[in-house]
Amino acid sequence: MSTFSIFLVLITIVCFLLIVVIMVQNPKGGGLSSTIGGSQMLGGVQKTTDFLDKSTWTLAIVLIALILLSSLSFTGSLSEADSKIIDTTEAAAPVTQPAAPVAPVTPAK
């Protein structure tokens, strides 16, 4: 499995988690976050809404970082140097040497 494939799987997982965290939130405070705990502490550390807000930002930053790292790990198998289209067009149209210029013929007097 290539590095790019690993990044692709990680990006997919982070996207799914980001969708779930965003869907749980409700900006008016009446969504699933209020039924889970509302103003109670989640894990004894923070309120549920604060946790969801920080989770959203963290997952968004992780997603951007993974996308940037995956672009760096992309080896460029479709790069211009390895292009099969360029190879086939060069083979189809062989390069010919330009003909030597013909000297103009001057009429004999």
N, C-alpha and C positions, 0 to 999 in steps of 0.2 A: 504494500500500500504506500503510495507516494505521500510526500509531505502535504502537497496540495489537497489530496483526498482527506487527510486527517483534519486539515483546516476546514474543509467543506462540511465534514460531519460536525465539528465543533460549532461552526457558524449556524448550522441547522438547529442544533440543540439550544443554543443561546436565543435564536429567533423564536423558537417554540416557548421557551421560558419567558421571554419578553412579552409575547402575546398573552400568556396566562396571567402574568403580573398586571398588565394593563387592563385586561378584562375584569379582574377582581376589583380594581379601583372604581370608585364612583366619586366624581368631584363634589357632589352634594352631600356625601357622607351617608348615603342610604343603601349602598351596595353590599356586596358580600363582605367587605371589610368590617361593616358594623355588626353583622351577625356573627362573625368570627370572634370578635372581642371588643369592638368599639373603642371605648376609652380605657379598657383594661390593658395591662402590660402583656406583651407577647414575649415569652421566654424570660420575663422579669427584667427586660432591658429597656424596651421602647414601646411606644404605642403602635398599633397595627398600621395606621395611616403613615406614620413616619417610616416604618419598616418597608412598606410598599413603595413609598416615594424614593427611598434610598436604593431599594432593589431595582427600580426602574432605571435610575441614573447609572447604577453600577453595571447592569446588563447592557445598557446602551453604550457605555464606554468600552466594555469588553468586546461588544460586537464590532465597533469601529476598529479597535486594536487588532482583532482577528482578521478583519478584511484587509487592513494594511499589511499585516504579516503574511497573509496568504498571497497577496500580490507580489511581495518580495520573494516568496518561495516558488512562485510560478516559473518554471524553467523555460517557458516559451517554446513549447513543442510546435506551436503554430507561428513561430517567428519567421521573419523574411528569409533567413539563411536556410531554413529547412523547408521552404515552401515547395510543394510539388507542382503548383501551378507555374511557378517561374521556371522550374526544370523542364516541364513539358512544352512551354512556349519557346524556350531556347532550343530544344531539340526539334521542334516543328519548323522553326525558321532559322536555319543555319546561317551563321555570319559569313558573308562573302567578302572577298577583298575588292576594294574599289578598282575599277578599270583604270589603266594608265591614261592620262589625258592624251587625246589625239592632237598632234601638231597640225595647225591649219596648213592646208596645201595651197601654195602660191602658184598661180598660173605661169607657165614658161613663156618667155618673150622671144 
